[in-house]
Each structure stands twice: as C-alpha cells, then as structure tokens.
C-alpha cells in the first residue's frame, strides 16, 4: 500500500499543474477584468443621468414596497494604504459633524418624495469608518433614517466596524439603534504585512471587538480578509485564516487585493516588488479557500464563504443569491438608494451616483437638491446581459429558459451569446439542456467568462487582476 500513498499525491499534483497551465493559456494570470458588482460597471457611467432622473426613479417606487439604503461615511482617523475607497482622513470631529448635518438634510429630501409605506429590507453604514461617529451622532443618524422609513420586520441593519475605532459607548448606541449584523475588516493578522499596508490591527483587538459585539446580542458577523497582499505567503495566510476562524464569523469575504496605484495614490506607499505573482495569488486563494471549506463553510460565488445556516447559504440553495456593490447578498429588494458623497443607487431603471467629492455633494444638498452627477439608464440589452453576468457570478450557470421567460428573447438570441462565450473558452464551458455552466475546476475564470457577455469597451477603464 506504500505506493498508493506516494502515487496519488503525485497524481493530484500533476493534475493541478496541468490545470494551472490551462488557466495560464487562457490568460487568467494576465487579464484585468471587472469584479462585476454592477453592469455596466461604474467607469461606464455618464453625466447624462442627473438629480431629476434620480427623483423620478424614487417617485416610481411602488408604495408599501421594501427597499435597501446605503449610507456612506467617507472619513477615517487614518488612511490605510491598501484601500482604494473614496475616503479622507480627519483627526477632528468638526468635519464629521458637518457631514452628518448634510446626511440629515439629504435624508429629508428623500423623505419628501419617497412613496408612502416604504420599508427598509437592508440598511448598511459603510465608509470610510462609520464607527468614528460619536454615540450621539450615531443615535442622531439612525433617528433621521428611521424618520424616512422603518426597518421591515425581517430587515437587516449592518455596520462596518473598525476594531481600532470602537468602544462600549458606540457599540451600545449601535445596538440600541437596531444593528443586527456587524462587518469587520481583517485584511491579514500578520504584523509585517500590516506594517506594509498601513493597517495595524492586532488579533487581540479584533477578538475583543467581536466579543463586545456579540455581548450586545448582535448574532451575525461578517469579516473581510485579503489575499494577494505584499509579503503574503501560504504559511502566513494559513495562520491569518485560522485566527479568523477562531472568531467564528458567519460570513467571510475573501477578496483579492487590487493594486491600482494609478487610481488610489496612497497605494504608491506599498512596494510593488513585494506583491505575489498572479500564479502565487491563485495559490494563496486556494489555500484560504480550502481552510474555510474544511471548517464547514459553504462556498458562496467566487469569493465568499458562509455558515450553513447563514442567509447567503440559504439564498444560494434556493437560487436567490444576488450581487451588488457590497458583494454577494440575499437582499430581495429591487431598489438600493445610496446616501452620502459618492454613493451609488440602483433602480429598475438604472444607476445614479452622487458627486464623489464631499464638497460638491454638500454644496448640492445645501441648495436643496440631490447631488447626482452621473449614472446610467438601462437598455433592454443591459438588463439581459446584467442578468447573465449575475447568474454566472452567483450560480456559475445561465439558464436560457429563464432568460427567454424573463426578457422575451428567443432561444436563438441567447444561443448566439452562448456561442461567443464558448468560442472564447473552447473545451471549458459545459452546455446541456439550454444551460451554460462553468465546471468547478474552471471557476477561477469566472470573471473572465463574465466579461465575454460584457458589451462595453474594456479599454476605457483600468480593472484589477482576474485572480
């Protein structure tokens, strides 16, 4: 039996090497593609959409329906070098207090035109660092939001929490406001990596924050961790994932670090020669992925993991998993309204984005108007392609029958799009009974395959690595 133990690992290693060669041949390690949290992606938004469109789309919401609300707080006490979000540093509470007044004024504008009976299926505070708000500010903001619309009975109120910027008083305020899901960014627990990316956050501080959150009855916990960071190795990511697993998060987002210093100038502080190669990034991802699976988590889409009882897992099994700007979601609402500078709203009619700069956004609100500066109105083709891309990203399969029923297209029209994709990935995609699917071994190619259904010009935008 000795030869069996020695031979089969070699077979597995050989298969892995063959698959890596095939992935390389198909361009995985060279491609730059969107993450497809929207379609079309934000670089293709234009200034043809403005405040009037936004207002009309809000007025068109069905009375009594459930919507989602996202509130953006762009301030941080420190700017992490790895982050590419729209944020600004502040050591004073003065700009935060002024911004809070802007948010409240914006919410008042929204309340004036929002149809009656609307409730919130999801409420999310993101940033930036929303937990730098004082307890009184948090209570004030929550009150202003619930003056616009109440939470639905089964609604979810989540907040992005920085363990370095939270205390008992602020957690008490969030719990009293109704927060029932917390989201913590981990990135990596290795101190050397933290030093390199400008984000010092010890395991002990993170663990204490998690314990304090749960002590207040907040049962659902999200965590983000990154692969592809400078100096990251399989041993280091293994240790970080194991530490994260000891905190028992309900959901984990395993995001690939996007090194885009031409877009996020602060990333120039990160030494590019310390970054892993694309091939090494895949190994880091697979290392972390296996640890989550071994610990009993369900694999959700391309980069999320969840416990077997979590809403994402339930939605995936029911074929109701969706994708939005926060990643994967089980939110059933068709409308997402973004409040705050740079926030993006999504309606059945299209996307609308607020002015990215805080000053421009504040100026518009003070004048009594929404700050929407760009967006995109959906065409019939956009809606069809958007659903195809979402289906691939969520379920790794596209059902032609669903598309025909939902969008009124013919089998021939769908098949034409299928044929273009299969031509780009010969021998990779599986086609049977009108369903195009991605085999498990080829799932690292998912974003690239999704791109084959994207009708927009990729050369107009810089995107992150496909892996």
Secondary structure as UniProt FT lines:
FT   HELIX           2..25
FT   TURN            26..30
FT   STRAND          32..33
FT   HELIX           42..44
FT   TURN            47..48
FT   HELIX           51..59
FT   TURN            63..64
FT   STRAND          66..73
FT   STRAND          75..76
FT   TURN            81..82
FT   STRAND          88..89
FT   HELIX           94..113
FT   TURN            116..117
FT   STRAND          119..127
FT   HELIX           130..132
FT   HELIX           135..148
FT   STRAND          150..161
FT   HELIX           163..165
FT   HELIX           168..177
FT   STRAND          181..187
FT   HELIX           191..197
FT   HELIX           203..215
FT   TURN            216..217
FT   STRAND          220..227
FT   TURN            230..231
FT   HELIX           234..245
FT   TURN            246..247
FT   STRAND          251..256
FT   TURN            261..263
FT   HELIX           265..269
FT   HELIX           272..274
FT   HELIX           278..294
FT   TURN            295..296
FT   STRAND          298..300
FT   TURN            301..303
FT   STRAND          304..306
FT   TURN            308..309
FT   HELIX           311..317
FT   TURN            318..319
FT   STRAND          322..324
FT   TURN            325..326
FT   STRAND          327..329
FT   STRAND          336..339
FT   TURN            341..342
FT   STRAND          344..347
FT   TURN            348..349
FT   STRAND          350..354
FT   HELIX           358..366
FT   TURN            367..368
FT   STRAND          372..377
FT   HELIX           380..395
FT   STRAND          397..399
FT   HELIX           400..407
FT   HELIX           411..424
FT   TURN            425..428
FT   STRAND          429..432
FT   TURN            433..434
FT   STRAND          435..438
FT   HELIX           440..445
FT   HELIX           446..451
FT   TURN            452..453
FT   HELIX           458..460
FT   STRAND          464..465
//
